[in-house]
């Protein structure tokens, strides 16, 4: 009788482990999707507010360079 109870307990533990693995997998997938959406909006907002194009423009200028006449 003890072997049957042990077998049933193992079966329930296995089912519980499978369900937890499924829940963890769904959570990981949702986390990846949300992180992708956040990264996309971050790039979009940076571009629309000229964070990206403004940095490139500033890099080409030379500040403080003066020419002297002799």
TIRO-2110 file (N, C-alpha, C; in Angstrom, 1 decimal):
// TIRO-2110
0.8, -1.2, 0.0, N, 1, A
0.0, 0.0, 0.0, CA, 1, A
0.9, 1.3, 0.0, C, 1, A
2.0, 1.2, 0.7, N, 2, A
2.9, 2.4, 0.8, CA, 2, A
3.5, 2.7, -0.6, C, 2, A
3.7, 1.7, -1.4, N, 3, A
4.3, 1.9, -2.8, CA, 3, A
3.3, 2.7, -3.6, C, 3, A
2.0, 2.4, -3.5, N, 4, A
1.0, 3.0, -4.3, CA, 4, A
0.9, 4.5, -3.9, C, 4, A
0.9, 4.8, -2.6, N, 5, A
0.9, 6.2, -2.1, CA, 5, A
2.1, 6.9, -2.6, C, 5, A
3.2, 6.3, -2.5, N, 6, A
4.5, 6.9, -3.0, CA, 6, A
4.4, 7.2, -4.5, C, 6, A
3.9, 6.3, -5.2, N, 7, A
3.7, 6.5, -6.7, CA, 7, A
2.8, 7.7, -7.0, C, 7, A
1.7, 7.7, -6.3, N, 8, A
0.7, 8.8, -6.5, CA, 8, A
1.3, 10.2, -6.1, C, 8, A
2.1, 10.2, -5.0, N, 9, A
2.8, 11.4, -4.6, CA, 9, A
3.8, 11.9, -5.6, C, 9, A
4.5, 11.0, -6.2, N, 10, A
5.5, 11.3, -7.2, CA, 10, A
4.8, 11.8, -8.5, C, 10, A
3.7, 11.2, -8.8, N, 11, A
2.9, 11.7, -10.0, CA, 11, A
2.4, 13.1, -9.8, C, 11, A
1.9, 13.4, -8.6, N, 12, A
1.4, 14.8, -8.3, CA, 12, A
2.6, 15.8, -8.3, C, 12, A
3.7, 15.4, -7.7, N, 13, A
4.9, 16.2, -7.8, CA, 13, A
5.3, 16.5, -9.2, C, 13, A
5.3, 15.5, -10.0, N, 14, A
5.7, 15.7, -11.4, CA, 14, A
4.7, 16.6, -12.1, C, 14, A
3.4, 16.5, -11.9, N, 15, A
2.5, 17.3, -12.5, CA, 15, A
2.6, 18.8, -12.0, C, 15, A
2.9, 19.0, -10.8, N, 16, A
3.2, 20.3, -10.2, CA, 16, A
4.4, 20.9, -10.8, C, 16, A
5.5, 20.1, -11.0, N, 17, A
6.7, 20.6, -11.7, CA, 17, A
6.4, 21.1, -13.1, C, 17, A
5.7, 20.3, -13.8, N, 18, A
5.3, 20.6, -15.2, CA, 18, A
4.5, 21.9, -15.3, C, 18, A
3.5, 22.0, -14.4, N, 19, A
2.7, 23.3, -14.4, CA, 19, A
3.6, 24.5, -14.1, C, 19, A
4.5, 24.3, -13.1, N, 20, A
5.4, 25.5, -12.8, CA, 20, A
6.3, 25.8, -13.9, C, 20, A
6.8, 24.8, -14.6, N, 21, A
7.7, 25.1, -15.8, CA, 21, A
6.9, 25.8, -16.9, C, 21, A
5.6, 25.4, -17.1, N, 22, A
4.8, 26.1, -18.1, CA, 22, A
4.6, 27.6, -17.7, C, 22, A
4.3, 27.8, -16.4, N, 23, A
4.0, 29.2, -15.9, CA, 23, A
5.3, 30.0, -16.0, C, 23, A
6.5, 29.4, -15.7, N, 24, A
7.7, 30.1, -15.8, CA, 24, A
8.1, 30.4, -17.3, C, 24, A
7.8, 29.5, -18.1, N, 25, A
8.0, 29.8, -19.6, CA, 25, A
7.1, 30.9, -20.1, C, 25, A
5.8, 30.9, -19.7, N, 26, A
5.0, 32.0, -20.2, CA, 26, A
5.4, 33.3, -19.6, C, 26, A
5.9, 33.3, -18.3, N, 27, A
6.4, 34.5, -17.7, CA, 27, A
7.6, 35.0, -18.5, C, 27, A
8.5, 34.1, -18.8, N, 28, A
9.7, 34.5, -19.6, CA, 28, A
9.4, 35.1, -20.9, C, 28, A
8.4, 34.5, -21.6, N, 29, A
8.0, 35.0, -22.9, CA, 29, A
7.4, 36.4, -22.8, C, 29, A
6.5, 36.6, -21.8, N, 30, A
5.9, 37.9, -21.7, CA, 30, A
7.0, 38.9, -21.3, C, 30, A
7.9, 38.6, -20.5, N, 31, A
9.0, 39.5, -20.1, CA, 31, A
9.8, 39.9, -21.3, C, 31, A
10.1, 39.0, -22.2, N, 32, A
10.9, 39.3, -23.4, CA, 32, A
10.1, 40.2, -24.3, C, 32, A
8.8, 39.9, -24.5, N, 33, A
8.0, 40.8, -25.3, CA, 33, A
7.9, 42.2, -24.8, C, 33, A
7.7, 42.3, -23.5, N, 34, A
7.6, 43.6, -22.9, CA, 34, A
8.9, 44.4, -23.0, C, 34, A
10.0, 43.7, -22.8, N, 35, A
11.3, 44.4, -22.9, CA, 35, A
11.5, 44.8, -24.3, C, 35, A
11.1, 44.1, -25.3, N, 36, A
11.2, 44.5, -26.7, CA, 36, A
10.4, 45.7, -27.0, C, 36, A
9.2, 45.7, -26.5, N, 37, A
8.3, 46.9, -26.7, CA, 37, A
8.9, 48.1, -26.1, C, 37, A
9.4, 48.0, -24.8, N, 38, A
10.0, 49.1, -24.1, CA, 38, A
11.2, 49.6, -24.9, C, 38, A
12.1, 48.7, -25.4, N, 39, A
13.3, 49.1, -26.2, CA, 39, A
12.9, 49.9, -27.4, C, 39, A
11.8, 49.4, -28.1, N, 40, A
11.4, 50.0, -29.4, CA, 40, A
10.9, 51.4, -29.1, C, 40, A
10.1, 51.6, -28.0, N, 41, A
9.6, 52.9, -27.7, CA, 41, A
10.7, 53.8, -27.3, C, 41, A
11.7, 53.3, -26.6, N, 42, A
12.9, 54.1, -26.2, CA, 42, A
13.6, 54.6, -27.4, C, 42, A
13.8, 53.8, -28.4, N, 43, A
14.5, 54.2, -29.6, CA, 43, A
13.6, 55.2, -30.4, C, 43, A
12.3, 55.0, -30.4, N, 44, A
11.4, 55.9, -31.2, CA, 44, A
11.4, 57.2, -30.5, C, 44, A
11.3, 57.3, -29.2, N, 45, A
11.2, 58.6, -28.5, CA, 45, A
12.5, 59.3, -28.6, C, 45, A
13.6, 58.6, -28.5, N, 46, A
15.0, 59.2, -28.6, CA, 46, A
15.1, 59.8, -30.0, C, 46, A
14.6, 59.1, -31.0, N, 47, A
14.8, 59.7, -32.4, CA, 47, A
13.8, 60.9, -32.6, C, 47, A
12.6, 60.8, -32.1, N, 48, A
11.6, 61.9, -32.3, CA, 48, A
12.0, 63.1, -31.5, C, 48, A
12.7, 63.0, -30.4, N, 49, A
13.1, 64.2, -29.7, CA, 49, A
14.5, 64.6, -30.1, C, 49, A
15.0, 64.1, -31.2, N, 50, A
16.3, 64.5, -31.7, CA, 50, A
17.5, 64.2, -30.8, C, 50, A
17.3, 63.2, -29.9, N, 51, A
18.4, 62.7, -29.1, CA, 51, A
19.4, 62.0, -29.9, C, 51, A
19.0, 61.3, -31.0, N, 52, A
19.9, 60.6, -31.8, CA, 52, A
20.6, 61.5, -32.9, C, 52, A
19.7, 62.3, -33.6, N, 53, A
20.2, 63.1, -34.6, CA, 53, A
21.0, 64.3, -34.0, C, 53, A
20.6, 64.8, -32.8, N, 54, A
21.3, 65.9, -32.2, CA, 54, A
22.7, 65.5, -31.8, C, 54, A
22.9, 64.3, -31.3, N, 55, A
24.2, 63.9, -31.0, CA, 55, A
25.1, 63.8, -32.2, C, 55, A
24.6, 63.4, -33.3, N, 56, A
25.5, 63.3, -34.5, CA, 56, A
25.8, 64.7, -35.0, C, 56, A
24.9, 65.6, -34.9, N, 57, A
25.1, 66.9, -35.4, CA, 57, A
26.2, 67.6, -34.5, C, 57, A
26.1, 67.5, -33.2, N, 58, A
27.0, 68.1, -32.3, CA, 58, A
28.5, 67.6, -32.5, C, 58, A
28.6, 66.4, -32.9, N, 59, A
29.9, 65.7, -33.0, CA, 59, A
30.7, 66.4, -34.1, C, 59, A
30.0, 66.8, -35.2, N, 60, A
30.7, 67.4, -36.3, CA, 60, A
31.2, 68.8, -36.1, C, 60, A
30.7, 69.5, -35.2, N, 61, A
31.1, 70.9, -35.0, CA, 61, A
32.4, 71.0, -34.2, C, 61, A
33.2, 72.0, -34.5, N, 62, A
34.3, 72.3, -33.6, CA, 62, A
34.1, 73.5, -32.8, C, 62, A
34.0, 73.3, -31.5, N, 63, A
33.8, 74.4, -30.6, CA, 63, A
35.1, 75.0, -30.1, C, 63, A
35.1, 76.3, -30.1, N, 64, A
36.3, 77.0, -29.5, CA, 64, A
37.5, 77.1, -30.4, C, 64, A
37.4, 76.7, -31.6, N, 65, A
38.5, 76.8, -32.6, CA, 65, A
38.4, 78.2, -33.2, C, 65, A
39.4, 79.0, -33.0, N, 66, A
39.4, 80.3, -33.6, CA, 66, A
40.6, 80.5, -34.5, C, 66, A
40.5, 81.3, -35.5, N, 67, A
41.6, 81.6, -36.4, CA, 67, A
42.1, 83.0, -36.1, C, 67, A
43.4, 83.2, -36.0, N, 68, A
43.9, 84.5, -35.7, CA, 68, A
44.4, 85.2, -36.9, C, 68, A
44.2, 86.5, -37.0, N, 69, A
44.8, 87.2, -38.2, CA, 69, A
46.1, 87.8, -37.8, C, 69, A
47.0, 87.6, -38.7, N, 70, A
48.4, 88.1, -38.4, CA, 70, A
48.7, 89.3, -39.3, C, 70, A
END
